[in-house]
Amino acid sequence: MCRPRVVEHTPEFDQIGEITNIDISHLYKMTEYPSEDEEMNMIDFAENEEEKERLKANFEKRKQALNGNINQVKILVKKLIDSLEKIDNLHERLIKTDFDSMNSEYYFSDFNKDKGEGYIRNNFGQDLRNFKRFIDYAIDRNSETIWFEYG
């Protein structure tokens, strides 16, 4: 998800969206949900009350943009999994990069096989299936909204 700032060509995840003909933009939108730390830090550094209120309104707008998205995300992830299960050579279809910090050949190969142990040395298929299981877990606990937060 962070590759748009790393590679000079179309990031791998965007290429996968093109290969599968699936709009993945909603997954990118999930990165826009403000963390509590971001909110507190930005508000603490606001120069005046007007700026604080503007920031609070912006944070609320960003949250509302994702409010109730969990079923939509589940459908999107399932569509990705279903489409990618049928592609044997995904890693060969992706643009090669000089900055292969992901070990793309390993990560994007053997989609239908869980290659890692927990999260160490997972491949893309395993990560997507784990994400789908997490979504199902969250839905079972009455969650309605899901987003990404990087630490």
VENGIPE-V714292 format. One record per helix or strand of 3 or more residues. SS is the DSSP state (2 for helix, 1 for strand). FROM is the first residue (numbers start at 1). TO is the last residue. If there is no record, write none. Layout:
ss=SS from=FROM to=TO
ss=SS from=FROM to=TO
//
This chain:
ss=2 from=3 to=5
ss=2 from=12 to=20
ss=2 from=25 to=32
ss=2 from=36 to=44
ss=2 from=49 to=66
ss=2 from=70 to=84
ss=2 from=90 to=93
ss=2 from=104 to=107
ss=2 from=124 to=140
//
